[in-house]
């Protein structure tokens, strides 16, 4: 059902938080000002399945300013900030999301967004696209396309394209350099550590911190854990990434080996069952386990429950699994995104670039969606460069420009040394 706004104070608090986040989102503000004048999204209906946060709220307002009819549902049951939802509803943007909603309500809300018959969908994990393909195929004929925010979602969508089942084009905003080089690394690194610390208030310095996966998100978390004084261990399946982690100064080993020595564990892979029962059973008493990959399947909690004699919540976002071997492990946020469930998600300064990419991708689909093939596209390079240029301007940073001589030298094979 639609989010019901009865408490005006809740909406007012959400509006204040939106404004606070907006102070650190200069690129999105510049795009919003242009959108307000040119209305490039006029006549389009956009359905978004994203984390309902103050940063996302600024994106929704930008899309509406561009002339779009917009609605929003949550991409994670625990990430919704109810005051933000209330603030958006008061501004005329329908929101179908309530913090802590069960699985049934979660999918009712996804279908409520799809009931608006969007021309463009925005996903954070491909749930809208998946639902269209599985149960709402009647919507595909009027779709201009979709955008995708996460590594996990892009993996799913590229698999669909490879199997020739994708019904409309998708822009992989996650693959933009201004997204994954910054959002995934600096945003995930900081917000994941924030969530772990808020949930546990444990000392990280001197601990062994195990990072599952060394993609951009894993790199970011390893960097932050090291900065807080942890001895970082990386577990990888990719030889090149494992070698990179080694040369970045981290210990690299299989999870079965790391499980014996870790104090903190966090997975960030996009795959399932990265930490399984055979790993849990080897962990030391008091080990803390979290996930910052999109879905909660990265931790095999069904397997952990089978080897445990009791499970109880010991504080908000912390569940104690008392294993049959006598040791206890503590799982944070029920295995869901710890940075959004136990904290507030990525800092607005980095989401500025990610949501600038979403805005420009929506404009691109509105203009060119009918001409595109049914496959996954990267955000056009010129838009990526535009975002970086605007971000530098917003930060008050100037850079050099190539001289005519330098441009000629770089573009010609005839120029001598």
Helices and strands as residue ranges (DSSP letters): H 8-22, H 26-38, E 45-50, H 54-65, E 69-74, H 82-90, E 94-96, H 103-114, E 120-123, H 127-135, G 137-142, E 145-148, H 151-162, E 170-172, G 173-175, H 177-179, I 180-187, H 188-200, E 208-212, H 216-227, E 231-235, H 239-247, E 251-252, H 255-258, E 264-267, H 277-280, E 287-291, G 296-298, H 301-306, E 308-315, E 318-323, E 328-332, G 333-335, H 338-341, H 348-368, G 369-371, E 376-378, H 381-394, H 404-411
